Structure formats: C-alpha cells, structure tokens
Amino acid sequence: MRKTFLMSLFLTCLTAVGATEKADFAKVVPAPDKISYNAKGGDFTLSASTVINYTAGNADMERNATFLAQYVKDMTKLELGKQAAKGKAKTGISLVLNAKAKLAPEAYEIVVDKRGVTVTGATAAGVFYGVQAIRKSLPVLQSAESVELPAAKVEASPRFAYRGMMLDCARHFFPAKFVKKYIDLIALHNMNRLHWHISDDQGWRFSVPGYPRLAEVGSKRAQTVTGHNSELEDGVPYGGYYTDDEIRDIVKYAAERYVTIVPEVDMPGHMMAALAAYPELGCTGGPYKTGEFWGVYRDILCAGNEKVYTFIEKTLDHICDLFPGQYIHIGGDESPRVRWENCPKCQAMIAKQGLTDSKGISKEARLQGYFAKRVQKYLEAKGRKIIGWDELLGCDVDTTATIMSWRGAEPGAQGAKLGHDVIMSPNNALYFDHYQSKDTGSEPPAIGGFSDVANVYNLEPVPAELAPSVKAHIKGVQANVWTEYIPYTNQVEYMVLPRMAALSEVQWLQPSEKNFEAFKKRVDSLRHIYELYGYNYAHHLWPSEFRKVAKSY
C-alpha cells in the first residue's frame, strides 16, 4: 500500500502570489464560538517586518511564539521575528498570558486591529489554541508579500476538558517518528490527549526493569493472520518496542504541544504477549505464545497469584516514571474469566476476600473488581487515577475510576449516574478503524462497521435525558484507532482524516453551534493544510477526487 496525492490539487492550493492575501477566521476548525468583525478597527497587515511578542521569562510562551513563526512560514513563507515583552506590545502580534482573564483554562481570545494582533489566554495552552486559530485562518500560499487579517474579536472555549484520540501500537507497531506526527495532528485539531495503547495480546511495546523478556519475547510474534481471521498466516515474524529514551522524547514532544499521553496497559485480559514472556503469570502455566490472530483470548492474568500483583506494580512503577500525566488506563475489557472458574489460586483468592455471586454479579466478576480496585489503590498512592473500559461497571469498582464508554452511550450514562467520571467513545461513531464508505471495495481493509464524517459530526455524546448533575460527570470525548487491519502509517492517516476534524467540533462546540453544511466549507480549507504537510486523507467529502484516489490507494 502506498501514499497517493493529487498533485494538481496541491499545486492549485499552493498558488504563487505577490499581492496581499486575506486571512479568514470563519474557516477555522474547530469553529470559534464567536467572531465579531469591526469594520472601523482597521485590518492588520502581516508582513516580513511583523514581530511576535511573547511573555518575557516564560518558556511555554516563547515556544508558542516559535510555533506561530513556523506555522506562518509554512503557510506563507513569511519569516517573522520574535521578541520577549513584559506586556502587550503596541504593534505586531502579542501572545499574552493573563491568569486573571475571565477565560476558561484552554479558551482563547484574539483581537485584531490596524496596529496588530493580540492572542490572550488564561493558560499557555489557551494561547496555543489561539495560535492554532491564526494558523488555520491563513491562506496556504507558495509565497506572499503580506496577508491581511480582518479587524475582529474572536472568542473560543472548549466544551469538554478531555479531548482525545487513541492510537493502537500493540497490534501494529509504528515508529516513534510517526507517533510524533500523530501528536501533531492531535494538536492541529485542538485536542489534548493521546491515549496510547502499548500492550495487547499481539505485542508488548515497552520495556520493564526486572522483566527483560517482555521486550525480548513479548514484543514479537511469529506471524500474523491474513484477512479477517482466516485460517492462513503470513509466516512473517513481526515485532518492535519503544525504548525508554524514545518514550520520554515522545512524552516531551507531546507536552510541548499541550498534549498529555494516557498510556494503556490492558489488564487482566489482552495479556498473551506478557504470558508468552512469563507463563507463570497465567492460570495454567502455559505454554503461551504472543497472539497471532485478532480477537479475545481465554488466557488472562491469574488474579489469585501474588506474583501477578508484583508484576503489575513493577510495570506501573515504570509507567509512572515514563508518563507524568494524571491518568493511567488499565483496560479491563474483554476479560473472559473461564480460567478463573477452574483455577485453585483464583478460587482461593475469592474465598479469602469473601466474594460471592450476588446482585447479578458473579464471584469471578467481583474478583476482577478486587483486581481493579487493588490496582486503583496502588496508583492512587502514587498520585494517579485510573481509566478503564466500561466493562469495569460490571465489576463493582470504586466510583473514583473514570469509565471510558465504548459500547455505545448507555454504559457511559450508567456510569455517570453511579458517580463515575466518563469519557464517551462509542464504537458506532468513534471507532475510526470502521469503514468510511459503504462501498467497501474501494476502501482499504477495515475491521467492519461504518462511520462516515457526517456520522461523527452529528454525534451528541451527552444523553439529553440525564440530569444536569449527571451530565457534569461526562468529562470528554475520544475516538479510537484499533490497528488490527491498519498496518501502515499512511493508512492510519487515511482513517483519521478528515473524521478527526469532525470530532474536533464535537469536542469543542456546544450542540447549538454545530452545523454540518458549514463544517464542510471549513474542512475544505483545512484539507489544504493536510496537503501542505503531506497527510494522507480520505476524500469522501469530495467525490470526484475520491474516485481518483480510491483506484490507486
């Protein structure tokens, strides 16, 4: 599979000009809450003499200024200067950090008049999103003598605090360079979380001190099933893992773009790679092998074995060392408990903890609850919080666990009613490994399902029937990219773009502010940025172009 581009379209977008071109805040994705034009204020002309002023002595703001200068150069070829300032400058572009401003933590305000542009945020992240808005307002040009920004006040504030994208690097391993590229896409779309799925049955993608076989054995599989779990394997060894230095570099790269990485170590299921490395962690003792087909495996961690908890604690110690963010995702999904039913150690742990079948919850499900709560308490002692898939709701876990609702909106609503914080990630709309077209013959292989751009855009993640106090527990929205059938980096890009743009407006805008027809006009401008940076995107919103791409994908 190879990346394909419509060069003629690209050249059309990158038209050389000498005259003054115009910026347009109305084409920004996600759309600002409010744009108030001021005809009397006078437009501001951006030129090679324009200077970006930033808060003196603040490394984050200096970096924001550096980003803006690079974005302007990428878009227009204009090279702007930078200088530290103690406050708002009289001319040029001023990036102002004002903790006293009446703005939400990630909100921004842009004011343009004939003297200059002022971008204000209560936090450096807010200023960064203002910088992104300026970037996306600019025309994509090969060269420009100047660009005119309209006199206006632009205001924007995100609806959700948690705005995420997941990337599965366990089923297929992607190099660190691409993970950074994915983070760039997250930042471009005003998102702030990368949920990084780095362990599963088919591969363990990081090292753990004291457990060298995780990288030596668990990161590799002998072969991979072909097609949709056919009886054929490709016979090609597959593997890869991230070094500690690579992970720390990725975490730093993300933080500089106001993206927090949420690592996921899925447990107690989805652990075949770990069991292949350390068979004593399973109920039967093996032998096991790293997963070669997709789906759910019956063998999981032995919840009655204290060695398992030592393994988990050592793993989480290292995860906490590598990832400084608040959340650690512990999975909890698709964990068959059939081995536990016949495992003497698991049954002994059930008896020891006094777990019983009651209220429709089996004693083995309660054992998973015990498992999850034990992990939860361990992480809480380290100042961290857990996120888990919505199956945890059937395990009697503490309400301090955040629930990620993937089996539709109902589990999330249930979790919110019980007092859990919730991240909505319903698979019917936000599994970006699903097909984008019903004409699957023109599409790259996918797991199945269907969710086009309109389906993503029209998602309302907060059920209307919930009481306001319950709605307050829904903290965010996330889309997931599972990679069983996505082995190539350009295919990842194709699957997320432009659905990612649609998701950004779900995450950022209030329902009353959304308009799909208006969005299509905005995303038509955004795709020029995709082309500028060489991103491979799906063309379904542009049918004639899509037909050309589909044949050569």
RONU-334572 format. One record per residue (C-alpha): residue number from 1; residue in one letter; x, y, z. Coordinates in Angstrom, 2 decimals, padded with zeros to 5 digits, always signed. Layout:
<atoms>
i, aa, u, v, w
NUM, A, X, Y, Z
...
</atoms>
This chain:
<atoms>
i, aa, u, v, w
1, M, +000.00, +000.00, +000.00
2, R, +001.34, +003.43, -000.82
3, K, +000.51, +007.05, -000.18
4, T, -001.12, +008.86, -003.06
5, F, -001.70, +012.53, -003.61
6, L, -003.44, +014.69, -006.15
7, M, -000.54, +016.87, -007.19
8, S, -002.62, +019.06, -009.41
9, L, -004.91, +019.89, -006.49
10, F, -001.89, +020.55, -004.30
11, L, -000.45, +022.98, -006.81
12, T, -003.78, +024.72, -007.10
13, C, -003.75, +025.34, -003.34
14, L, -000.15, +026.48, -003.35
15, T, -000.54, +029.24, -005.86
16, A, +002.25, +031.76, -006.04
17, V, +001.06, +035.28, -005.39
18, G, +002.57, +038.68, -004.98
19, A, -000.38, +040.70, -003.84
20, T, -001.84, +040.92, -000.36
21, E, -003.93, +037.89, +000.52
22, K, -006.64, +037.66, +003.16
23, A, -006.97, +035.51, +006.25
24, D, -010.39, +034.24, +007.30
25, F, -011.32, +033.23, +010.86
26, A, -014.61, +031.79, +009.59
27, K, -012.76, +028.82, +008.08
28, V, -011.10, +027.72, +011.33
29, V, -011.74, +024.14, +012.56
30, P, -012.98, +023.75, +015.24
31, A, -015.02, +026.88, +014.70
32, P, -014.69, +029.71, +017.23
33, D, -017.69, +030.38, +019.45
34, K, -017.96, +033.98, +018.28
35, I, -016.41, +036.22, +015.63
36, S, -017.24, +039.93, +015.96
37, Y, -015.99, +041.95, +013.00
38, N, -015.06, +045.60, +013.50
39, A, -015.16, +047.50, +010.22
40, K, -013.90, +050.65, +011.93
41, G, -010.99, +048.93, +013.62
42, G, -008.82, +048.61, +010.55
43, D, -007.36, +045.36, +009.27
44, F, -003.85, +044.29, +010.23
45, T, -001.29, +043.55, +007.55
46, L, +001.02, +040.65, +008.29
47, S, +004.38, +041.08, +006.58
48, A, +008.05, +040.17, +006.86
49, S, +008.54, +043.11, +009.26
50, T, +005.94, +041.79, +011.75
51, V, +007.30, +040.76, +015.14
52, I, +005.79, +038.20, +017.51
53, N, +005.92, +039.40, +021.11
54, Y, +005.70, +036.89, +023.96
55, T, +005.73, +036.97, +027.74
56, A, +009.29, +037.51, +028.93
57, G, +010.80, +034.74, +031.02
58, N, +008.08, +032.20, +030.16
59, A, +009.43, +029.19, +028.27
60, D, +005.96, +027.98, +027.26
61, M, +005.09, +031.32, +025.71
62, E, +008.42, +031.55, +023.95
63, R, +007.73, +028.13, +022.48
64, N, +004.22, +029.28, +021.42
65, A, +005.84, +032.19, +019.61
66, T, +008.25, +029.78, +017.91
67, F, +005.33, +027.60, +016.80
68, L, +003.47, +030.59, +015.38
69, A, +006.52, +031.79, +013.49
70, Q, +006.98, +028.34, +011.99
71, Y, +003.30, +028.00, +011.07
72, V, +003.31, +031.39, +009.33
73, K, +006.44, +030.41, +007.43
74, D, +004.91, +027.06, +006.44
75, M, +001.72, +028.72, +005.21
76, T, +003.00, +031.90, +003.60
77, K, +006.84, +031.74, +003.52
78, L, +006.90, +034.95, +005.60
79, E, +009.61, +034.82, +008.26
80, L, +008.53, +036.74, +011.37
81, G, +010.80, +037.90, +014.15
82, K, +010.27, +037.17, +017.86
83, Q, +010.97, +039.16, +020.98
84, A, +010.28, +038.93, +024.70
85, A, +007.94, +041.55, +026.12
86, K, +006.62, +042.45, +029.56
87, G, +003.07, +043.00, +028.34
88, K, +001.03, +043.70, +025.25
89, A, +003.14, +045.35, +022.56
90, K, +001.87, +048.36, +020.63
91, T, +002.39, +046.71, +017.25
92, G, +002.85, +043.26, +015.76
93, I, +001.48, +040.04, +017.23
94, S, +001.29, +039.80, +021.02
95, L, +000.90, +036.48, +022.80
96, V, -000.44, +037.41, +026.22
97, L, -000.68, +035.08, +029.21
98, N, -003.18, +036.56, +031.65
99, A, -004.20, +034.32, +034.54
100, K, -006.72, +036.96, +035.63
101, A, -008.52, +036.99, +032.29
102, K, -012.10, +035.76, +032.53
103, L, -011.34, +032.79, +030.31
104, A, -011.63, +029.03, +030.78
105, P, -008.28, +027.23, +031.13
106, E, -007.96, +026.36, +027.42
107, A, -010.03, +029.19, +025.97
108, Y, -008.54, +031.88, +023.78
109, E, -009.35, +035.38, +022.63
110, I, -007.94, +037.04, +019.54
111, V, -008.29, +040.78, +018.90
112, V, -007.20, +042.25, +015.57
113, D, -006.96, +045.93, +014.72
114, K, -004.77, +048.00, +012.42
115, R, -001.93, +048.08, +014.97
116, G, -001.64, +044.36, +015.50
117, V, -002.98, +041.08, +016.79
118, T, -003.37, +040.12, +020.44
119, V, -003.84, +036.48, +021.45
120, T, -004.85, +036.10, +025.08
121, G, -005.24, +033.00, +027.22
122, A, -005.52, +032.34, +030.94
123, T, -003.06, +029.50, +030.36
124, A, -000.29, +028.86, +027.88
125, A, -002.47, +026.11, +026.39
126, G, -005.21, +028.64, +025.69
127, V, -002.71, +030.86, +023.89
128, F, -001.54, +027.83, +021.89
129, Y, -005.07, +027.17, +020.63
130, G, -005.28, +030.84, +019.67
131, V, -002.07, +030.35, +017.73
132, Q, -003.67, +027.36, +016.00
133, A, -006.67, +029.53, +015.07
134, I, -004.41, +032.11, +013.43
135, R, -002.58, +029.32, +011.63
136, K, -005.81, +027.87, +010.25
137, S, -007.14, +031.28, +009.26
138, L, -004.24, +031.90, +006.89
139, P, -004.33, +031.06, +003.19
140, V, -001.98, +028.30, +002.06
141, L, +000.42, +030.10, -000.27
142, Q, +003.68, +029.39, -002.01
143, S, +004.79, +032.94, -001.34
144, A, +003.26, +036.15, -000.12
145, E, +004.38, +039.71, +000.38
146, S, +001.69, +040.19, +003.00
147, V, -001.50, +038.74, +004.45
148, E, -004.39, +040.84, +005.71
149, L, -006.09, +039.76, +008.95
150, P, -009.59, +041.22, +009.36
151, A, -010.32, +043.54, +012.27
152, A, -012.26, +041.33, +014.62
153, K, -012.61, +039.81, +018.06
154, V, -012.50, +036.01, +018.06
155, E, -013.60, +034.05, +021.13
156, A, -013.50, +030.30, +021.71
157, S, -013.75, +027.93, +024.66
158, P, -013.84, +024.10, +024.56
159, R, -016.95, +022.23, +025.65
160, F, -015.02, +019.26, +027.05
161, A, -011.84, +019.25, +029.12
162, Y, -010.74, +015.83, +027.84
163, R, -010.43, +015.77, +024.04
164, G, -008.72, +012.61, +022.94
165, M, -007.52, +010.34, +020.17
166, M, -006.31, +006.80, +020.72
167, L, -003.62, +005.03, +018.74
168, D, -003.13, +001.27, +018.99
169, C, +000.58, +000.49, +018.59
170, A, +000.25, -003.01, +020.03
171, R, -001.47, -004.80, +017.13
172, H, +000.77, -002.98, +014.68
173, F, +003.90, -001.15, +015.74
174, F, +004.53, +002.36, +014.40
175, P, +007.88, +004.13, +014.72
176, A, +008.39, +006.96, +017.19
177, K, +008.59, +009.44, +014.30
178, F, +005.04, +008.61, +013.28
179, V, +003.73, +008.82, +016.86
180, K, +005.05, +012.40, +016.88
181, K, +003.31, +013.06, +013.57
182, Y, +000.10, +011.75, +015.12
183, I, +000.60, +014.15, +018.02
184, D, +000.96, +016.98, +015.52
185, L, -002.44, +016.03, +014.12
186, I, -003.91, +015.99, +017.62
187, A, -002.55, +019.50, +018.24
188, L, -003.77, +020.76, +014.85
189, H, -007.31, +019.74, +015.83
190, N, -007.22, +021.37, +019.30
191, M, -007.14, +018.03, +021.12
192, N, -005.22, +017.45, +024.32
193, R, -004.95, +013.69, +024.96
194, L, -003.18, +010.85, +023.21
195, H, -004.47, +007.55, +024.57
196, W, -001.54, +005.30, +023.70
197, H, -002.39, +001.59, +023.58
198, I, +001.02, -000.05, +024.03
199, S, +000.25, -003.57, +025.19
200, D, -002.08, -006.30, +023.98
201, D, -002.23, -009.97, +023.07
202, Q, -000.31, -009.36, +019.84
203, G, +002.56, -007.29, +021.22
204, W, +004.11, -005.69, +024.28
205, R, +005.70, -002.39, +023.20
206, F, +007.84, -001.15, +026.12
207, S, +010.45, -002.49, +028.50
208, V, +010.02, -003.03, +032.25
209, P, +013.00, -003.27, +034.63
210, G, +013.28, -006.75, +036.07
211, Y, +011.20, -008.29, +033.27
212, P, +013.52, -008.32, +030.25
213, R, +011.55, -010.98, +028.37
214, L, +008.68, -008.53, +027.84
215, A, +010.82, -006.76, +025.24
216, E, +012.77, -009.84, +024.18
217, V, +009.77, -012.16, +023.71
218, G, +006.51, -010.27, +024.25
219, S, +007.29, -007.60, +021.64
220, K, +007.45, -010.25, +018.89
221, R, +005.03, -012.62, +017.22
222, A, +006.00, -015.44, +014.90
223, Q, +003.48, -014.48, +012.24
224, T, +000.19, -012.68, +011.65
225, V, -003.16, -013.97, +010.47
226, T, -004.18, -012.87, +006.99
227, G, -007.54, -011.35, +006.13
228, H, -010.35, -011.34, +008.68
229, N, -009.06, -014.14, +010.93
230, S, -008.71, -016.64, +008.12
231, E, -007.01, -019.96, +008.64
232, L, -003.91, -018.61, +006.91
233, E, -000.91, -016.85, +008.45
234, D, +001.67, -014.82, +006.58
235, G, +004.64, -016.68, +008.11
236, V, +006.48, -013.37, +008.63
237, P, +007.94, -012.60, +012.08
238, Y, +006.73, -009.24, +013.38
239, G, +007.78, -007.06, +016.29
240, G, +009.05, -003.85, +017.79
241, Y, +009.06, -001.87, +021.01
242, Y, +009.82, +001.64, +022.21
243, T, +012.93, +002.29, +024.26
244, D, +012.67, +004.36, +027.43
245, D, +014.50, +007.21, +025.69
246, E, +012.05, +007.13, +022.78
247, I, +009.07, +007.22, +025.13
248, R, +010.49, +010.10, +027.16
249, D, +011.17, +012.01, +023.95
250, I, +007.61, +011.40, +022.72
251, V, +006.16, +012.49, +026.08
252, K, +008.21, +015.69, +025.93
253, Y, +007.21, +016.32, +022.33
254, A, +003.55, +015.93, +023.26
255, A, +003.79, +018.17, +026.34
256, E, +005.29, +020.95, +024.25
257, R, +002.09, +020.83, +022.20
258, Y, -000.15, +020.68, +025.29
259, V, -000.97, +017.03, +024.70
260, T, -000.94, +014.66, +027.67
261, I, -000.28, +011.00, +026.94
262, V, -002.53, +008.47, +028.65
263, P, -000.73, +005.10, +028.45
264, E, -002.80, +001.94, +028.45
265, V, -001.64, -001.35, +029.90
266, D, -004.67, -003.54, +029.34
267, M, -005.31, -005.97, +032.22
268, P, -006.17, -008.62, +033.27
269, G, -007.15, -009.67, +029.73
270, H, -005.37, -008.92, +026.47
271, M, -002.15, -010.21, +028.08
272, M, -000.99, -013.04, +025.80
273, A, +002.25, -011.21, +024.94
274, A, +003.10, -010.88, +028.65
275, L, +002.12, -014.51, +029.30
276, A, +004.34, -015.67, +026.44
277, A, +007.24, -013.94, +028.19
278, Y, +006.31, -015.05, +031.72
279, P, +003.96, -018.06, +031.63
280, E, +003.90, -018.31, +035.42
281, L, +001.60, -015.25, +035.40
282, G, -001.25, -017.26, +033.83
283, C, -003.64, -019.70, +035.48
284, T, -002.44, -022.79, +033.59
285, G, +001.29, -022.04, +033.40
286, G, +001.24, -022.26, +029.60
287, P, +002.96, -022.66, +027.33
288, Y, +001.69, -019.47, +025.71
289, K, +002.66, -017.52, +022.62
290, T, +002.20, -013.93, +021.57
291, G, -001.11, -013.60, +019.76
292, E, -001.12, -014.19, +016.02
293, F, -004.81, -013.66, +015.33
294, W, -007.23, -010.88, +016.27
295, G, -009.92, -011.17, +018.89
296, V, -010.31, -012.27, +022.50
297, Y, -008.15, -014.94, +024.16
298, R, -009.29, -017.13, +027.03
299, D, -005.98, -016.95, +028.87
300, I, -005.60, -013.88, +031.10
301, L, -003.57, -012.92, +034.18
302, C, -004.11, -015.12, +037.23
303, A, -005.87, -012.88, +039.76
304, G, -005.13, -015.33, +042.59
305, N, -001.36, -015.27, +042.15
306, E, +000.56, -012.69, +044.20
307, K, +003.36, -012.78, +041.63
308, V, +000.91, -011.17, +039.22
309, Y, +000.41, -008.18, +041.51
310, T, +004.17, -007.80, +041.92
311, F, +004.47, -007.81, +038.13
312, I, +001.71, -005.24, +037.77
313, E, +003.19, -002.97, +040.43
314, K, +006.65, -003.06, +038.85
315, T, +005.10, -002.37, +035.45
316, L, +003.06, +000.54, +036.78
317, D, +006.07, +001.92, +038.64
318, H, +007.86, +002.17, +035.32
319, I, +004.80, +003.53, +033.54
320, C, +004.52, +006.27, +036.17
321, D, +008.21, +007.04, +035.73
322, L, +007.82, +007.39, +031.96
323, F, +004.44, +009.14, +031.83
324, P, +003.82, +012.08, +034.20
325, G, +000.12, +012.56, +033.35
326, Q, -002.72, +012.17, +035.81
327, Y, -004.37, +009.16, +034.16
328, I, -003.23, +005.58, +033.63
329, H, -005.56, +003.43, +031.52
330, I, -005.83, -000.13, +032.85
331, G, -008.16, -001.54, +030.19
332, G, -010.39, -004.12, +031.90
333, D, -012.26, -005.02, +028.72
334, E, -012.88, -008.38, +027.11
335, S, -011.53, -010.46, +030.01
336, P, -013.02, -013.96, +029.90
337, R, -012.99, -015.41, +033.40
338, V, -013.32, -019.06, +032.41
339, R, -009.78, -019.87, +033.58
340, W, -010.53, -018.29, +036.95
341, E, -013.51, -020.59, +037.43
342, N, -011.22, -023.62, +037.50
343, C, -008.07, -022.06, +038.91
344, P, -007.29, -023.10, +042.53
345, K, -005.39, -019.87, +043.20
346, C, -008.23, -017.68, +041.89
347, Q, -010.86, -019.61, +043.82
348, A, -008.72, -019.35, +046.96
349, M, -008.48, -015.56, +046.48
350, I, -012.27, -015.41, +046.02
351, A, -012.74, -017.25, +049.31
352, K, -010.12, -015.14, +051.10
353, Q, -011.79, -011.88, +050.01
354, G, -015.29, -013.18, +050.79
355, L, -016.51, -012.66, +047.23
356, T, -019.87, -014.16, +046.31
357, D, -022.40, -014.30, +043.49
358, S, -024.90, -011.55, +044.25
359, K, -026.99, -008.87, +042.57
360, G, -026.36, -010.42, +039.18
361, I, -022.59, -010.13, +039.54
362, S, -020.63, -013.39, +039.64
363, K, -017.88, -014.02, +042.16
364, E, -015.37, -014.09, +039.28
365, A, -016.60, -010.67, +038.14
366, R, -016.15, -009.46, +041.70
367, L, -012.65, -010.92, +041.59
368, Q, -011.96, -008.66, +038.63
369, G, -013.38, -005.83, +040.71
370, Y, -010.96, -006.75, +043.50
371, F, -008.16, -006.85, +040.94
372, A, -009.07, -003.44, +039.51
373, K, -009.51, -001.83, +042.95
374, R, -006.16, -003.17, +044.09
375, V, -004.51, -001.64, +041.03
376, Q, -006.51, +001.53, +041.58
377, K, -005.37, +001.90, +045.20
378, Y, -001.76, +001.30, +044.20
379, L, -001.90, +004.07, +041.62
380, E, -003.79, +006.42, +043.93
381, A, -000.96, +006.10, +046.42
382, K, +001.30, +007.36, +043.65
383, G, -000.99, +010.31, +042.92
384, R, -002.54, +008.83, +039.78
385, K, -006.06, +007.96, +038.65
386, I, -007.29, +005.05, +036.56
387, I, -009.38, +004.97, +033.42
388, G, -010.96, +001.69, +032.36
389, W, -013.27, +000.45, +029.64
390, D, -016.95, +000.28, +030.50
391, E, -016.80, -003.45, +031.39
392, L, -015.49, -002.28, +034.76
393, L, -019.04, -001.23, +035.61
394, G, -019.90, -004.91, +035.95
395, C, -017.08, -005.47, +038.41
396, D, -018.22, -003.34, +041.34
397, V, -015.27, -000.91, +041.06
398, D, -014.94, +002.30, +043.07
399, T, -016.54, +005.40, +041.60
400, T, -013.16, +007.15, +041.60
401, A, -012.41, +005.13, +038.44
402, T, -013.09, +007.02, +035.21
403, I, -015.11, +004.98, +032.73
404, M, -014.40, +005.04, +029.01
405, S, -017.69, +004.11, +027.34
406, W, -017.07, +002.21, +024.09
407, R, -020.19, +000.00, +023.79
408, G, -022.40, +002.97, +022.89
409, A, -023.56, +005.83, +025.13
410, E, -025.64, +003.77, +027.57
411, P, -022.75, +002.38, +029.66
412, G, -021.38, +005.89, +029.98
413, A, -024.77, +007.20, +031.10
414, Q, -024.99, +004.37, +033.62
415, G, -021.51, +005.12, +034.92
416, A, -022.29, +008.82, +035.27
417, K, -025.45, +008.02, +037.22
418, L, -023.35, +005.91, +039.61
419, G, -020.96, +008.82, +040.14
420, H, -018.09, +007.87, +037.80
421, D, -016.45, +010.43, +035.58
422, V, -016.92, +009.33, +031.98
423, I, -015.15, +009.63, +028.63
424, M, -017.54, +008.94, +025.77
425, S, -016.06, +006.83, +022.99
426, P, -018.99, +004.99, +021.38
427, N, -017.89, +002.47, +018.78
428, N, -020.79, +003.17, +016.42
429, A, -019.42, +006.66, +015.67
430, L, -015.91, +006.95, +017.11
431, Y, -014.11, +003.78, +016.09
432, F, -012.03, +005.14, +013.26
433, D, -010.98, +001.64, +012.23
434, H, -014.51, +001.29, +010.79
435, Y, -015.19, +001.89, +007.11
436, Q, -015.86, +005.43, +005.93
437, S, -017.81, +004.33, +002.87
438, K, -020.44, +001.68, +002.22
439, D, -018.55, +000.96, -000.99
440, T, -016.02, -001.17, +000.87
441, G, -014.47, -002.44, -002.33
442, S, -012.92, +001.00, -002.83
443, E, -011.60, +001.14, +000.71
444, P, -008.51, -000.21, +002.40
445, P, -009.18, -003.23, +004.65
446, A, -011.04, -002.44, +007.87
447, I, -012.45, -004.42, +010.76
448, G, -016.00, -003.71, +009.61
449, G, -018.67, -001.26, +010.68
450, F, -019.42, +002.08, +009.10
451, S, -018.98, +005.64, +010.30
452, D, -018.58, +008.46, +007.83
453, V, -017.73, +012.09, +008.51
454, A, -021.38, +013.05, +008.93
455, N, -021.94, +010.28, +011.46
456, V, -019.00, +011.51, +013.51
457, Y, -020.04, +015.15, +013.27
458, N, -023.64, +014.54, +014.25
459, L, -022.75, +012.61, +017.39
460, E, -024.15, +014.10, +020.59
461, P, -022.11, +012.45, +023.35
462, V, -024.23, +013.62, +026.29
463, P, -027.63, +011.89, +026.52
464, A, -030.34, +014.54, +026.76
465, E, -032.35, +012.69, +029.41
466, L, -029.60, +012.90, +032.03
467, A, -029.96, +015.33, +034.92
468, P, -027.52, +018.28, +034.92
469, S, -025.63, +016.85, +037.89
470, V, -025.16, +013.58, +035.99
471, K, -024.16, +015.33, +032.75
472, A, -021.38, +017.05, +034.69
473, H, -019.65, +013.67, +035.05
474, I, -019.15, +013.39, +031.28
475, K, -015.70, +014.91, +031.02
476, G, -014.72, +014.23, +027.46
477, V, -014.93, +012.54, +024.09
478, Q, -012.41, +010.34, +022.30
479, A, -012.08, +008.42, +019.05
480, N, -010.15, +005.16, +018.82
481, V, -007.93, +003.74, +016.11
482, W, -007.54, -000.01, +016.59
483, T, -004.95, -001.31, +014.16
484, E, -005.63, -004.99, +013.56
485, Y, -006.26, -004.13, +009.91
486, I, -004.18, -000.96, +009.72
487, P, -000.51, -001.94, +009.29
488, Y, +000.72, +001.23, +007.55
489, T, +001.20, +004.79, +008.75
490, N, -000.39, +006.35, +005.67
491, Q, -003.42, +004.13, +006.24
492, V, -003.71, +005.47, +009.80
493, E, -003.80, +008.99, +008.37
494, Y, -006.40, +007.98, +005.81
495, M, -008.63, +006.51, +008.51
496, V, -008.49, +009.54, +010.82
497, L, -008.66, +012.41, +008.32
498, P, -010.98, +014.25, +007.97
499, R, -013.02, +012.38, +010.61
500, M, -010.69, +013.89, +013.16
501, A, -011.82, +017.36, +012.08
502, A, -015.45, +016.38, +012.62
503, L, -014.59, +015.01, +016.06
504, S, -012.84, +018.25, +017.00
505, E, -016.08, +020.18, +016.61
506, V, -017.94, +017.56, +018.69
507, Q, -015.32, +018.04, +021.40
508, W, -015.11, +021.82, +021.19
509, L, -018.53, +023.21, +020.23
510, Q, -021.82, +023.32, +022.05
511, P, -024.57, +021.37, +020.23
512, S, -026.34, +024.57, +019.19
513, E, -023.17, +025.80, +017.46
514, K, -022.76, +022.77, +015.20
515, N, -023.78, +022.86, +011.55
516, F, -022.61, +020.14, +009.22
517, E, -023.03, +022.11, +005.99
518, A, -020.98, +024.98, +007.42
519, F, -018.42, +022.48, +008.68
520, K, -017.93, +021.06, +005.19
521, K, -016.91, +024.51, +003.98
522, R, -014.46, +024.90, +006.85
523, V, -012.92, +021.46, +006.38
524, D, -012.45, +022.22, +002.69
525, S, -009.96, +024.86, +003.82
526, L, -008.41, +022.60, +006.45
527, R, -007.62, +019.93, +003.85
528, H, -005.22, +022.40, +002.22
529, I, -003.18, +022.21, +005.42
530, Y, -003.34, +018.41, +005.22
531, E, -001.85, +018.66, +001.74
532, L, +000.76, +021.20, +002.81
533, Y, +002.16, +018.75, +005.38
534, G, +001.72, +015.66, +003.23
535, Y, -001.02, +013.98, +005.28
536, N, -002.92, +011.22, +003.52
537, Y, -006.64, +011.91, +003.95
538, A, -009.88, +010.33, +002.78
539, H, -011.69, +012.21, +000.00
540, H, -015.28, +011.10, +000.57
541, L, -016.47, +014.68, +001.04
542, W, -015.05, +015.44, -002.39
543, P, -016.44, +012.56, -004.55
544, S, -014.71, +013.28, -007.84
545, E, -011.35, +013.44, -006.13
546, F, -012.14, +010.39, -004.04
547, R, -012.75, +008.28, -007.10
548, K, -009.28, +009.13, -008.39
549, V, -007.66, +008.32, -005.07
550, A, -009.63, +005.15, -004.41
551, K, -008.35, +003.45, -007.54
552, S, -004.73, +003.96, -006.63
553, Y, -004.84, +003.62, -002.84
</atoms>
